[in-house]
Each structure stands twice: as structure tokens, then as C-alpha cells.
Amino acid sequence: MQTSRRKRIGVALLCAVLTWFVVGVMMPLRADSAPRAMEVVSYTVRPGDTLWSYAQSITPQGGDVSQRVDELMRLNDLESTALQVGQRIVVPVDD
């Protein structure tokens, strides 16, 4: 009788610890791992506009413009930096 009671208490404690672990540790990790939606603005390319000029406008001072060019190419599914007048591109908005 005593052994059966100890087993039930042990199982209850194990369940409590596992519940604490799942709720207290795993749930915050799951919430943080969700990708954040990126805000973008859509532009129509005008004569004289370049991908580099768009990239430069969103690069913080001292930042690497070429990284922003790469980002714009990925966002807009571009194979080159050449833009056509009238083309629509999206540019991320900085927070």
C-alpha cells in the first residue's frame, strides 16, 4: 500500500515537472521563433533610378550598401541589378 502511494506521488511530481518544462520553457521558444513580417514599400522605377540608389537610401550610415543590394535582389526575385523604367520593386521599411 505504501509503495503504491509513493509511485502515484512520483508520477504526479513527474507530470508536474514535465508540464512546467513544456509550458515554461518550450512555449516562449516557440513564440520567439515565428518570423516577423517585414514591412515594405512598393516603388515604380523612374528614369535614372538604380537598385544601388534604392539600397543606399535604406542603408544606415556606415552600413554595407552591397548587402542591401543583395537583400533587394532577393526580395524582388531579381537576377541582376538592372532595373527597367516602370518596373515595380519592393523596398523594406526600417523600424
Summary of the structure (lengths in Angstrom):
residues: 95
radius of gyration: 26.4
end to end distance: 64.1
largest distance: 87.9
contacts: 191
relative contact order: 0.16
helix: 53%
strand: 11%
